[in-house]
Amino acid sequence: MHFRLTRVGVTGVKKLVNIHRPNREVIPLTVKMDLFVDLPAKQKGSHMSRNIELVSEFLEIEEKQPVKDLESFCAYIAKKLLEKHEYANYSEVKAEADYFLERIAPSGKKILEPYKLVAEAKADKRGNIRKLIGVKVIGMTTCPCAMEIIRKIGGYKKEVVPPTHNQRNITTVMIEVPGDNNIVDANDLIDIAERSFSSPTYSLLKRGEEGELVYNAHKNPKFVEDVVRDILRAIIERYKELPDDVIVVVRSESEESIHKHNAFAERVTTLGELRR
C-alpha cells in the first residue's frame, strides 16, 4: 500500500550565499537550508541529490544572478525544485543564517551584535509562490507578576521599582513579502523586536552597565504575551502599505529563571486580521 507524503527532502544543507543588497556592501551569509517537495503515492522515493545539485548550480552562476535577499533566494530554489522533481506538486525551502548588526552599547561604543535571519518560500505547480523573511532576536523580559507580589511583601512605595525575576526571551518575527516588494527589511524587524522587550541585551557589558540595564528592564516589566502584542502593534504601524493578505508570524519564548518550564506566546495571522 502506498500513500502520498507531504514533505520529503533534505535538511541542514549549508552553503555560503552572498547577498547583494541595493546600495550596500555584499553580505556573505553561511546559510543552513531545508529543502522539500511532496511525494505522490505512485512515486517510491524522492531524488534527494537533485536538491543539493540545484543549490550548487545556482551558486556557481551567482555572479550572473546576484541574490538580492534571502527570501528571494528561497523562492527561486522552491520554484526550481518543482522543475527538478517533475512528479511533485508542492515545494518548500527554509533557510537560517547568522547575521550581525551594528548597535550602540550602553557605553556608547559601536559593537556588532549577533542575530539570526530566517526565510521561507513555498511554491506549487500552479505558479503560486509565497515567501517570508524574518529574524530571531534574543532580549530580556522581567516578570510583572512576581514584581507585584514582591511590592506587597516588601511594602515598596509606588514610585520605587521592586525586584523581580528575569527571563531570557527569544522572539521570532516573520512577514510575507509579496512579489518583488522589498519594503520589509530584516534590520527593521530586529528593531521592532528589541523595542518590544523589557530591554535588549548585549554581548559585552561592564559592571555599571549591567546594573543600569537590569534597573531599566525592571522599570519595563513584560509578560511574553506583551512582547508578541507589542510587536504586532508595531508591525501594523510600520507596514501600512502592505496588503491585507500578507502573512505575519510572531512567536516568543521566555526562558524562566524560577521554573523548570518556559513561557510561550504566538500569533499567526494576516495584516488584514490585525487591522480589523
Secondary structure as the mmCIF struct_conf table of DSSP 4:
data_model
#
loop_
_struct_conf.conf_type_id
_struct_conf.id
_struct_conf.beg_label_comp_id
_struct_conf.beg_label_asym_id
_struct_conf.beg_label_seq_id
_struct_conf.end_label_comp_id
_struct_conf.end_label_asym_id
_struct_conf.end_label_seq_id
STRN STRN1 LEU A 5 ILE A 19
TURN_TY1_P TURN_TY1_P1 PRO A 22 ASN A 23
BEND BEND1 ARG A 24 ARG A 24
STRN STRN2 ILE A 27 LEU A 39
TURN_TY1_P TURN_TY1_P2 ALA A 41 LYS A 42
TURN_TY1_P TURN_TY1_P3 MET A 48 MET A 48
HELX_RH_AL_P HELX_RH_AL_P1 SER A 49 GLU A 60
TURN_TY1_P TURN_TY1_P4 ILE A 61 LYS A 64
BEND BEND2 GLN A 65 GLN A 65
STRN STRN3 VAL A 67 VAL A 67
HELX_RH_AL_P HELX_RH_AL_P2 LEU A 70 LYS A 84
TURN_TY1_P TURN_TY1_P5 GLU A 86 TYR A 87
BEND BEND3 ASN A 89 ASN A 89
STRN STRN4 TYR A 90 ILE A 104
TURN_TY1_P TURN_TY1_P6 PRO A 106 SER A 107
BEND BEND4 GLY A 108 GLY A 108
STRN STRN5 LYS A 110 ASP A 124
TURN_TY1_P TURN_TY1_P7 LYS A 125 ARG A 126
BEND BEND5 GLY A 127 GLY A 127
STRN STRN6 ILE A 129 THR A 142
HELX_RH_AL_P HELX_RH_AL_P3 PRO A 144 GLY A 154
TURN_TY1_P TURN_TY1_P8 GLY A 155 GLY A 155
TURN_TY1_P TURN_TY1_P9 LYS A 158 GLU A 159
BEND BEND6 VAL A 160 VAL A 160
STRN STRN7 ASN A 166 GLU A 176
TURN_TY1_P TURN_TY1_P10 GLY A 179 ASP A 180
HELX_RH_AL_P HELX_RH_AL_P4 ALA A 186 SER A 196
BEND BEND7 PHE A 197 SER A 198
STRN STRN8 SER A 199 PRO A 200
BEND BEND8 SER A 203 SER A 203
HELX_RH_AL_P HELX_RH_AL_P5 ARG A 207 HIS A 218
TURN_TY1_P TURN_TY1_P11 LYS A 219 LYS A 219
BEND BEND9 ASN A 220 ASN A 220
HELX_RH_AL_P HELX_RH_AL_P6 VAL A 224 ARG A 238
TURN_TY1_P TURN_TY1_P12 TYR A 239 GLU A 241
BEND BEND10 LEU A 242 LEU A 242
TURN_TY1_P TURN_TY1_P13 ASP A 244 ASP A 245
STRN STRN9 ILE A 247 GLU A 255
BEND BEND11 SER A 257 HIS A 261
STRN STRN10 ALA A 263 THR A 270
HELX_RH_AL_P HELX_RH_AL_P7 LEU A 271 ARG A 275
#
